[in-house]
Amino acid sequence: MEYLEGVGMIRSELIQKIADENPHLNQRDVELIVATVFEEIVEAMARGDRVELRGFGAFSVKKREARQGRNPRTGESVAVEEKHVPFFKTGKLLRDRLNGE
C-alpha cells in the first residue's frame, strides 16, 4: 500500500499494513489488536489518565474553562460551557523524524 502525500491512513489501511507485515497473524486478530489498543487509549483518557507511547507521543485531556464566546453569524454574546478536549504532544523521536533529523 503506497502512502500518498496529503492523504492520511485510515484504520482499515493500518490493519492491512500490520497484517501484511505479520503473516503469522490473521486479519481478525489484527483487527482485534488495533481495536483494543484504540479502546484502551480512549478509556484511559475518559478516566483523565495520560497515555504515553515512548518515541511517538503522549495523549492527555486538557480542561477548557467556561468562557463568553460570540456567535459569528449574529455577533451575539454566548456562554460556552467548560469542556474537556483531547490533546496530543509528539515525542522527540517522532518530531525528529518529521523534521528529517
C-alpha positions in Angstrom: 0.0 0.0 0.0 1.6 3.3 -1.1 1.4 6.4 1.0 0.3 9.4 -0.9 1.3 12.9 0.2 -1.6 14.8 1.8 -3.7 11.6 2.1 -4.0 10.1 5.6 -4.0 6.5 6.6 -7.4 5.1 7.8 -8.0 2.4 10.3 -8.6 -0.3 7.7 -5.3 0.6 5.9 -3.4 0.4 9.2 -4.9 -3.1 9.9 -4.0 -4.3 6.4 -0.4 -3.0 6.7 0.1 -4.7 10.1 -1.5 -8.0 8.7 0.8 -7.8 5.6 3.9 -7.3 7.7 2.9 -10.1 10.1 1.7 -13.1 8.0 1.6 -15.3 11.2 -1.4 -13.2 12.4 -4.8 -13.5 10.7 -6.8 -10.4 9.8 -9.4 -10.9 12.6 -6.6 -11.0 15.2 -5.0 -7.8 13.8 -8.4 -6.1 13.8 -8.9 -7.1 17.5 -5.5 -5.9 18.4 -5.9 -2.5 16.8 -9.5 -2.1 18.2 -8.2 -3.0 21.7 -5.3 -0.5 21.6 -7.5 2.3 20.5 -10.2 1.4 23.0 -7.7 1.3 25.9 -6.4 4.8 24.9 -9.9 6.2 24.8 -10.8 4.5 28.2 -7.7 5.9 29.9 -8.4 9.4 28.6 -12.0 9.1 29.7 -10.7 8.5 33.2 -8.5 11.5 32.9 -5.3 9.4 32.6 -2.4 10.3 30.4 -1.3 7.7 27.8 2.4 7.8 26.7 3.8 5.8 23.8 7.6 6.2 24.0 9.1 7.7 20.9 5.7 8.5 19.5 4.0 10.9 21.9 1.5 11.3 24.8 -2.3 11.6 24.8 -3.9 13.6 27.6 -7.0 15.5 28.4 -7.0 19.3 28.8 -9.7 21.2 30.6 -11.1 24.4 28.8 -12.6 26.8 31.3 -16.1 28.2 30.7 -16.0 31.5 28.8 -18.0 34.0 26.9 -18.0 33.4 23.2 -19.5 35.2 20.2 -22.0 33.8 17.6 -20.1 34.6 14.4 -23.4 34.9 12.4 -25.2 37.4 14.7 -22.3 38.8 16.8 -24.4 37.9 19.9 -22.5 37.0 23.1 -22.9 33.3 24.0 -21.9 31.4 27.2 -19.6 28.5 26.3 -19.5 25.8 29.0 -16.4 24.2 30.4 -15.3 21.2 28.4 -12.5 18.6 28.3 -10.6 18.2 25.0 -8.1 15.6 23.8 -4.5 16.7 23.5 -1.5 15.1 21.8 2.1 16.0 22.4 4.6 14.5 20.0 7.6 12.6 21.3 11.1 13.6 20.5 11.7 10.6 18.1 8.6 11.5 16.1 9.4 15.2 16.0 13.0 14.4 14.8 11.7 12.1 12.0 9.2 14.7 10.8 12.0 17.2 10.7 14.4 14.9 8.8 16.8 14.5 11.6 
